[in-house]
Amino acid sequence: MEWKLTQVNPAQLHACWPLVRPGLERVRIKARASWLCEDIYCAVRSGAATMHVAYIDRHYAGVLVLAINSDPFTAEKSLLVWAAYTCHPLALKAGLAEVKAMAARAGLRKLIFHSPRRGWSRRLAAEGFRVSEMKFERMV
């Protein structure tokens, strides 16, 4: 298996958008996220986030969107996995290994991943993630 994760140059985002947008839209719908795919587009174009396209054996395998997160109370910086879409069963494991390495190279000690989907707690536990907080909401 040949794995490759390529960072998208913001100036070339327009060219790869038709490839990655459908997967990002699936993530948005499944997660019932408040962001729009266009928010990701703007964040990547402005440099507020980075997009990385995954390939396995030269075939599209998914997309990752990453951003630097800052804790509002401690100012500790971490790497936020804003969105992750995979269409190959090996892409998640390979992608997370590379994201961990990126965070370490940047001097960040923590990866953060948000999702309302409970299944991620099992999948990510195998990668060393733990639930750090629970969020409760009620409409008034």
C-alpha positions as CSV (number, residue, x, y, z in Angstrom):
1,M,0.0,0.0,0.0
2,E,1.4,3.4,-1.0
3,W,0.0,6.1,1.3
4,K,0.3,9.8,0.5
5,L,-1.1,12.8,2.3
6,T,-0.7,16.1,0.3
7,Q,-1.4,19.5,1.7
8,V,-3.5,21.6,-0.6
9,N,-2.0,24.9,-1.6
10,P,-4.7,27.5,-0.9
11,A,-4.2,29.1,-4.3
12,Q,-5.1,25.7,-5.9
13,L,-8.1,24.9,-3.6
14,H,-10.5,25.7,-6.4
15,A,-9.1,22.9,-8.6
16,C,-9.5,20.2,-6.0
17,W,-12.8,21.4,-4.5
18,P,-15.0,19.2,-6.7
19,L,-13.1,16.2,-5.5
20,V,-13.2,16.9,-1.7
21,R,-16.5,18.8,-1.3
22,P,-18.9,15.8,-1.5
23,G,-17.0,14.0,1.3
24,L,-17.0,17.1,3.5
25,E,-20.7,17.5,2.9
26,R,-21.3,13.9,4.1
27,V,-19.3,14.7,7.2
28,R,-21.3,17.9,7.8
29,I,-24.6,16.1,7.5
30,K,-23.7,13.1,9.6
31,A,-22.2,15.3,12.3
32,R,-25.1,17.7,12.2
33,A,-22.4,20.4,12.1
34,S,-23.2,24.1,12.2
35,W,-20.4,24.9,9.7
36,L,-20.9,24.8,5.9
37,C,-18.4,23.4,3.4
38,E,-18.0,27.0,2.2
39,D,-16.7,27.9,5.7
40,I,-13.9,25.3,5.2
41,Y,-13.2,26.7,1.8
42,C,-12.8,30.2,3.2
43,A,-10.7,29.1,6.1
44,V,-8.3,27.2,3.9
45,R,-8.1,30.1,1.4
46,S,-7.4,32.6,4.2
47,G,-4.8,30.3,5.9
48,A,-6.9,29.8,9.0
49,A,-7.0,26.0,8.3
50,T,-5.2,23.5,6.2
51,M,-6.6,20.9,3.9
52,H,-4.8,17.6,3.2
53,V,-5.9,15.2,0.5
54,A,-5.1,11.5,1.0
55,Y,-4.2,9.0,-1.7
56,I,-3.8,5.2,-1.4
57,D,-2.1,3.6,-4.4
58,R,-2.6,6.9,-6.2
59,H,-6.4,6.8,-5.7
60,Y,-8.3,9.4,-3.7
61,A,-8.8,8.1,-0.2
62,G,-10.1,11.1,1.7
63,V,-9.6,14.6,3.0
64,L,-8.6,16.1,6.4
65,V,-9.1,19.7,7.4
66,L,-7.0,20.9,10.3
67,A,-6.8,24.1,12.3
68,I,-4.8,25.4,15.3
69,N,-7.1,25.6,18.4
70,S,-6.4,27.8,21.4
71,D,-7.9,27.0,24.8
72,P,-9.8,30.2,25.9
73,F,-8.7,29.8,29.5
74,T,-5.2,28.4,29.4
75,A,-4.1,29.6,25.9
76,E,-2.8,26.1,25.3
77,K,-2.6,25.4,21.5
78,S,-3.7,22.1,20.0
79,L,-4.3,20.7,16.6
80,L,-8.0,20.5,15.8
81,V,-9.2,17.9,13.3
82,W,-12.0,20.0,11.9
83,A,-13.3,17.5,9.4
84,A,-12.1,14.0,8.3
85,Y,-13.6,12.0,5.5
86,T,-12.3,8.7,4.3
87,C,-13.4,6.4,1.5
88,H,-10.8,3.7,2.1
89,P,-10.7,1.5,5.2
90,L,-6.9,2.1,5.8
91,A,-7.0,5.9,5.4
92,L,-8.1,6.8,8.9
93,K,-5.3,4.9,10.7
94,A,-2.7,6.2,8.2
95,G,-4.1,9.7,8.3
96,L,-4.1,9.9,12.1
97,A,-0.6,8.7,12.3
98,E,0.5,11.5,10.0
99,V,-1.6,14.1,11.8
100,K,0.1,13.1,15.1
101,A,3.5,13.6,13.5
102,M,2.4,17.0,12.2
103,A,1.3,18.1,15.6
104,A,4.6,16.9,17.2
105,R,6.6,18.8,14.5
106,A,4.6,21.9,15.3
107,G,5.3,21.6,19.0
108,L,1.7,20.9,19.8
109,R,1.0,18.3,22.5
110,K,-2.7,17.6,21.9
111,L,-5.0,16.6,19.0
112,I,-8.7,17.5,19.4
113,F,-11.6,15.9,17.5
114,H,-15.2,16.9,18.0
115,S,-18.2,14.7,17.0
116,P,-21.7,14.0,18.2
117,R,-21.4,10.5,16.9
118,R,-20.8,8.0,19.6
119,G,-19.1,5.5,17.3
120,W,-16.0,7.7,17.1
121,S,-15.3,7.1,20.8
122,R,-14.6,3.4,20.1
123,R,-12.7,4.0,16.8
124,L,-10.5,6.8,18.3
125,A,-9.8,5.0,21.5
126,A,-7.7,2.5,19.5
127,E,-5.6,5.6,18.4
128,G,-5.1,6.8,22.0
129,F,-7.9,9.4,22.1
130,R,-10.1,9.7,25.2
131,V,-13.3,11.6,25.9
132,S,-12.2,14.8,27.6
133,E,-15.6,16.5,28.1
134,M,-19.3,16.0,27.4
135,K,-21.4,18.9,26.2
136,F,-25.1,19.2,27.0
137,E,-27.6,21.4,25.3
138,R,-31.2,22.3,25.6
139,M,-33.3,24.5,23.4
140,V,-35.3,27.2,25.3
